[in-house]
Amino acid sequence: MVMVDVNSKLLAQSGALLNEHGLAAEVVSRDTTDKEAVADLVDQTIDRYGRIDVLVNVAGPPLRTTIEKTTLDDWQRVIQSTLDSSFLTARHSTAAHAPRAVREDC
């Protein structure tokens, strides 16, 4: 498992917790809204593990307030970050696998 987050401190804590419970978790600090960082991350992951089997994207900045106090700018930052991250990681992962994704049973 490769875990990615821009917050390296929380990422290290999460990775350590998983490792303590017997799950192999590699942690990589990256900004998943940066297309070059995502492309590099995908390339490094495939170089190391050969492929990406499952992509789970839960990136997005936290809102540390109530909905009543959330501004439209705050909300738009969350949405843009979440959607951009999802798009970039899916796009780069798919593109990296495209040459190998041809069905062999056809």
N, C-alpha and C positions, 0 to 999 in steps of 0.2 A: 504494500500500500504506500502510495506517495501522497503526503498531505501538504497542501500549499496554503500559505496565508501571508499577508503583508506584515502582520504583527508577529515578529519572530519570537518574542517572549512567550506569548500565549500558545503559539504553535509548538514550541519546544516542550512546554508543559503538557499539552495534549498528546504529543508524540510519546513522551516519557510514560504517561499514564497507560497508553495502549501497549507500549512495550512491556511495562510491568505486568500486564495481564496476558502476556504471551502472543500478542499480535505484532508482527513485524511492520513497523511504520517508519518510513523515511520522511523527514521533514525538510521542506524547501521553502525558503522565504522569497516570494515573488509578488509583484503587483499584477493580478490577473486582468486588469483593465488596460495593461500595456501590451500591445500586440507583439512587439519584439521579445518581451519577457516571456509571453505565453508560447511563442514559437520556439524559443530556446528551451523552455521547460519541457514541452512535448518532445522535442528532438532528444534531449538528455534522457528523458524517461524511456523512450523507445530504444535508444542506444544501450541503456542499462538493462532493461527488462524484455526487450524484443517486441513489445506491443502494449497497447492499453486495452484492457478487457472491459472495464467499466469506468465511466466518467460520471462522477457525482459533483455537481456544482452547487454549492450553498454560499457562495461568496456574496458579500454585501456589507456595507458599513452598518453598525448597529444604531438604532435610534434609542437614545437614553432619556426619553421623555414620554409624556402621554400624547395621545393623538390630538388632544385639545391644544397642546403647546407646540406641536409639530408644524413648522412652516412649510409652505409649498416648496421653497428652495431645498429644505432638508429632505422632503419626500422625493423630489426630483433627483437629488444626489444619490439616494438609496436605489431608486429605480434604474437610473443610468448605470451605476456601478454594477448592479446585479445583472442587468440585461447585457451590458457590454462584456462582462466576464463570462457569462453563459455562452454568448455568441462566439467570442474569441477562442475559448477552450474547445468548444464543439467543432468549430471550423478548422482549427489547426490539428486537432486530433483526427478528424475525418480526412483531411488532406494528407496527413502523414501516413495514413493507412490505405489511401486510395490505390496505390500501385499493387498492394497485396490483397485488396478487398474483392477482387474478381472471383466470382463463385467458381469453384473447381468442379462442381457437380453439374454444370450446364453443358 
